[in-house]
Amino acid sequence: MAIIYLASAAGAPGVTTASVALTVNWPKPAILVEADIDKTTSIITGVLRGQVYHSTGLTEAAVADQYGALTHDKLWEQTVQLVPDKVLIPGFKSLQGAASAGPHFFRSLLDALRPYESNGYDIIIDGGRLRVNDPRLPLMREADSLTVFGDRTLPSVASILSHWRSLDENRNPIPEWLKAALDEIGHAGYLDVILVERATTQETWSVSDVTKALDTNLLGSIPWDPKGAAVYSLGAPTLRSHNTPYARSTGALLHAYADVLNTRTYSTTDWEEQR
């Protein structure tokens, strides 16, 4: 089972939209967990266009966990189908419920997800925005790719670095909370970056300058394509959607993840057989 955790350092520039696009097009069965704790579900109201009643999801899972009853079967009861072999566990129903979810719940959630490995499922997690002392750290530590979204502006690059490393008075790098947490389990190399292009290239850095500053693996980029993105964010019509710049970038990211996961979790044969 591969776990992909998607997040941003400042705001969430397209994290949810990308998580849906990746899940729908993932070459294996996949479970999308909407684990953003700064908002209620936007996938049910977005790509599913409000056609599914929000009666299941992380709120019900958290209640079950309080009674020690969050099993893999109970978790499956919280799923909603996106497309065949791809399901969604919707986010919280209320901001209060999201704010009260602590590390214990997310550890229990991880344990409830593990049995789906034998059924061939991969897990994609929409984490929204990173935060210091993030209660979802148990999920991040187990991820085979902790993918952080940003753009090519200085504030965005600085925001990512604020979670990863800083400089002491002698300008020597020192790890911040996220790097320190991943270093503990030997996963510091599992941080990946996706760059989201802006409507204008004014005041942006070159890709090479960004990757040099971050010193992490660049998975790829997502173009500025509101029409193509609307298929996965708002449930816009899918006619010829596979030809949009957004769809093509999703395909390129799938290939990039294949390369990453081949070295971290899968054998090449496993991934290629699924594709």
HUTAHU-V972475 format. One record per helix or strand. SS is the DSSP state (H for helix, E for strand). FROM is the first residue (numbers start at 0). TO is the last residue. Records with the same first field share a line. If there is no record, write none. Layout:
SS=FROM-TO / FROM-TO
//
This chain:
E=2-7 / 29-33 / 78-82 / 85-88 / 121-128 / 144-149 / 164-166 / 172-174 / 190-195 / 216-221
H=14-24 / 57-65 / 71-75 / 94-99 / 102-116 / 136-141 / 153-163 / 176-182 / 187-189 / 206-213 / 225-232 / 240-242 / 244-263 / 267-273
//
